[in-house]
Amino acid sequence: NFKIRGHVLVWHSQTPEWFFHEDYDVNKPFVTPEVMNVRLEKYIAGVFNHYNSVTFEDGTTAADMFYGWDIVNEAMSDSTGKPRKASDNSNWARVYGDESNEYIINAFRYANKYAPANVELYYNDYNECDSGKMKGIVQLLTDVKNAEGTRIDGMGMQGHYNMFNPSVKDIEKAIRAYAAVVGKVNYSELDMKVSGDVSSEEKLQKEYLAQAERYHDIYQLLLRLDAEEGIDI
């Protein structure tokens, strides 16, 4: 009965380069966006059809194990707050053009077509509380939501934080901004970088206490926001 999260269908840094080239040969030119759309749909359909086809003894399928899927991961640039460019080592940009969100929208369109209706579809990213990147992600979520034939159910925050940044107020601002578009916001990951020297047992115990307090503050924020109408944590 333990539901899991699928991760991930589209990720610029983990998709093999041959997937983008003619005849799947890295020595040949990149394909056109039209050809890439066909490949992307076939791939996403194949993933969901695979899990739907695996049946267990109790009659459930492998697809029933999932509560949601990260459809696109880390597509936004830290420096510009827009979809990554080819210079960001994105082969998606080399096919679709710099700062294009076409493949992102198509990924959610194809996922909506082939994923079970009860499986939540997420966009997932890091540095999600940075003000510039946050604005770009909000725009991306809005574009995906408003596109024809798409579905997006939530925003996944990776939460790679340190002990001082982002502030609880910054986290709240980001959650509210994302929830205003997609309603559901959750942490797909959450970790805290140590604040300094932990070379002695005394310093380590002090750090543990400080981290516990910071996790507590974030958790209390999530409880408070989750109780509000229109925000689902």
C-alpha positions as CSV (number, residue, x, y, z in Angstrom):
1,N,0.0,0.0,0.0
2,F,3.1,2.3,-0.1
3,K,2.7,4.5,-3.2
4,I,5.7,5.7,-5.0
5,R,6.6,8.6,-7.3
6,G,8.0,8.0,-10.8
7,H,11.1,10.0,-11.6
8,V,11.5,11.2,-14.4
9,L,10.3,11.1,-18.1
10,V,12.2,14.2,-19.4
11,W,15.5,15.4,-18.1
12,H,18.0,17.4,-20.1
13,S,21.1,15.9,-18.4
14,Q,20.0,12.2,-18.4
15,T,18.5,11.7,-21.8
16,P,21.1,9.9,-24.0
17,E,22.4,12.0,-26.9
18,W,21.5,9.4,-29.6
19,F,17.8,9.9,-28.8
20,F,18.1,13.3,-30.6
21,H,19.9,12.4,-33.8
22,E,18.8,11.0,-37.1
23,D,18.8,7.2,-37.2
24,Y,19.7,7.4,-33.4
25,D,23.3,8.0,-34.6
26,V,25.3,10.7,-32.7
27,N,27.4,11.2,-35.9
28,K,24.4,12.3,-37.8
29,P,22.5,15.7,-37.5
30,F,19.9,16.4,-34.9
31,V,16.3,15.6,-35.9
32,T,13.6,18.2,-36.5
33,P,11.2,19.2,-33.8
34,E,8.5,17.3,-35.6
35,V,10.5,14.0,-35.5
36,M,11.4,14.6,-31.9
37,N,7.7,15.1,-31.0
38,V,7.0,11.6,-32.4
39,R,9.9,10.1,-30.5
40,L,8.9,11.8,-27.3
41,E,5.3,10.6,-27.5
42,K,6.4,7.1,-28.4
43,Y,8.7,7.0,-25.4
44,I,6.2,8.4,-22.9
45,A,3.5,6.0,-24.2
46,G,5.9,3.1,-23.9
47,V,6.7,3.9,-20.3
48,F,3.1,4.1,-19.2
49,N,2.0,1.1,-21.3
50,H,4.8,-0.9,-19.8
51,Y,3.6,-0.4,-16.2
52,N,-0.1,-0.9,-17.3
53,S,0.9,-4.3,-18.8
54,V,2.5,-5.7,-15.7
55,T,-0.2,-7.5,-13.7
56,F,0.2,-9.0,-10.2
57,E,-1.6,-12.0,-8.6
58,D,-4.1,-9.7,-6.9
59,G,-5.2,-8.3,-10.2
60,T,-3.5,-4.9,-9.8
61,T,-1.0,-3.6,-12.2
62,A,2.4,-2.0,-11.7
63,A,0.8,1.3,-12.7
64,D,-1.2,1.1,-9.4
65,M,2.0,1.5,-7.4
66,F,2.4,5.1,-8.5
67,Y,0.6,8.1,-6.9
68,G,2.4,10.5,-9.4
69,W,5.2,11.0,-11.9
70,D,7.7,13.8,-12.4
71,I,7.1,14.5,-16.1
72,V,9.8,17.1,-16.6
73,N,12.8,17.7,-14.3
74,E,15.1,20.7,-14.0
75,A,14.2,22.3,-17.4
76,M,14.7,25.9,-16.2
77,S,18.0,27.8,-16.2
78,D,19.3,29.1,-12.9
79,S,20.8,32.2,-14.6
80,T,17.9,33.3,-16.8
81,G,14.8,31.8,-15.2
82,K,13.8,30.5,-18.7
83,P,14.0,27.1,-20.3
84,R,17.6,26.0,-20.8
85,K,19.6,26.9,-23.9
86,A,22.0,24.7,-25.9
87,S,24.8,26.4,-24.1
88,D,23.4,24.9,-20.9
89,N,24.2,21.5,-22.5
90,S,20.6,20.8,-23.3
91,N,20.0,18.7,-26.4
92,W,16.3,19.5,-26.1
93,A,17.3,23.1,-26.9
94,R,19.5,22.0,-29.7
95,V,16.4,20.5,-31.3
96,Y,13.7,22.9,-30.3
97,G,15.7,26.1,-30.0
98,D,17.0,28.1,-27.1
99,E,14.5,28.9,-24.3
100,S,11.7,26.9,-26.0
101,N,9.1,25.3,-23.8
102,E,7.6,23.3,-26.7
103,Y,9.0,20.0,-25.6
104,I,7.9,20.6,-22.0
105,I,4.4,21.3,-22.9
106,N,4.4,18.3,-25.3
107,A,5.7,16.0,-22.5
108,F,2.7,17.0,-20.3
109,R,0.3,16.6,-23.2
110,Y,1.6,13.1,-24.0
111,A,1.6,12.2,-20.3
112,N,-2.0,13.3,-19.9
113,K,-2.8,11.1,-22.9
114,Y,-1.2,7.9,-21.6
115,A,-1.0,8.2,-17.8
116,P,-3.8,6.8,-15.7
117,A,-6.3,9.6,-14.7
118,N,-5.6,9.1,-11.0
119,V,-1.8,9.5,-11.4
120,E,-0.6,13.1,-10.6
121,L,1.7,14.8,-13.1
122,Y,4.4,17.0,-11.7
123,Y,7.1,19.5,-12.8
124,N,10.2,19.2,-10.6
125,D,13.1,21.6,-10.0
126,Y,15.8,22.9,-7.6
127,N,16.7,26.5,-6.6
128,E,12.9,26.8,-6.6
129,C,12.9,29.6,-4.0
130,D,15.3,31.9,-6.0
131,S,13.1,34.9,-6.9
132,G,14.2,35.0,-10.6
133,K,13.9,31.3,-11.2
134,M,10.7,31.1,-9.2
135,K,9.0,33.6,-11.6
136,G,10.2,31.6,-14.6
137,I,8.8,28.4,-13.1
138,V,5.5,30.1,-12.4
139,Q,5.3,31.2,-16.0
140,L,6.2,27.7,-17.2
141,L,3.5,26.1,-15.0
142,T,1.0,28.6,-16.3
143,D,2.0,27.9,-19.9
144,V,1.7,24.1,-19.4
145,K,-1.6,24.4,-17.6
146,N,-3.2,26.7,-20.3
147,A,-2.0,24.6,-23.3
148,E,-4.4,22.4,-25.1
149,G,-4.6,18.8,-24.1
150,T,-2.2,19.1,-21.1
151,R,-2.6,18.3,-17.5
152,I,-0.3,19.3,-14.6
153,D,-1.3,18.5,-11.0
154,G,1.6,19.8,-8.9
155,M,5.0,21.3,-8.4
156,G,7.8,19.3,-6.9
157,M,10.3,21.4,-4.8
158,Q,13.7,19.7,-4.5
159,G,14.7,21.6,-1.4
160,H,18.5,21.5,-1.6
161,Y,19.0,24.2,1.1
162,N,21.6,25.3,3.6
163,M,21.1,26.4,7.2
164,F,20.5,30.1,6.3
165,N,18.9,30.2,2.8
166,P,16.3,30.2,1.7
167,S,14.5,31.8,4.7
168,V,11.1,30.4,5.8
169,K,9.5,33.5,4.3
170,D,11.1,32.8,1.0
171,I,9.9,29.2,1.1
172,E,6.4,30.4,1.9
173,K,6.5,32.9,-1.0
174,A,7.5,30.2,-3.4
175,I,4.9,27.7,-2.2
176,R,2.1,30.3,-2.5
177,A,3.3,31.3,-6.0
178,Y,3.2,27.7,-7.3
179,A,0.0,26.8,-5.5
180,A,-1.7,29.8,-7.1
181,V,-1.2,28.0,-10.5
182,V,-1.3,24.3,-9.8
183,G,-2.8,24.0,-6.3
184,K,-0.6,21.1,-5.1
185,V,3.0,21.7,-4.0
186,N,5.3,19.2,-2.3
187,Y,8.9,18.4,-1.5
188,S,10.2,15.7,-3.7
189,E,13.6,16.0,-1.9
190,L,14.8,17.9,1.2
191,D,18.3,18.2,2.5
192,M,20.3,20.7,4.5
193,K,24.0,21.5,4.0
194,V,25.9,21.9,7.3
195,S,26.6,25.5,8.4
196,G,30.3,25.1,9.2
197,D,32.9,23.1,11.1
198,V,31.6,19.9,12.6
199,S,35.0,18.4,13.4
200,S,34.3,17.8,17.1
201,E,31.5,16.0,18.8
202,E,30.4,19.2,20.5
203,K,30.2,21.1,17.2
204,L,28.4,18.2,15.6
205,Q,25.7,18.0,18.3
206,K,25.2,21.8,18.1
207,E,24.8,21.4,14.3
208,Y,22.3,18.6,14.8
209,L,20.2,20.8,17.1
210,A,20.3,23.7,14.7
211,Q,19.3,21.5,11.8
212,A,16.4,20.0,13.9
213,E,15.1,23.5,14.6
214,R,15.3,24.5,10.9
215,Y,13.5,21.3,9.8
216,H,10.9,22.0,12.5
217,D,10.3,25.6,11.2
218,I,9.9,24.3,7.6
219,Y,7.5,21.5,8.8
220,Q,5.4,23.9,10.8
221,L,5.2,26.2,7.7
222,L,4.0,23.3,5.6
223,L,1.3,22.3,8.2
224,R,0.1,25.9,8.3
225,L,-0.1,26.3,4.6
226,D,-1.7,22.9,4.0
227,A,-4.5,24.0,6.3
228,E,-5.3,26.9,4.0
229,E,-7.9,26.5,1.3
230,G,-6.4,26.3,-2.2
231,I,-3.0,25.0,-1.0
232,D,-2.4,21.2,-1.0
233,I,0.9,20.2,0.5
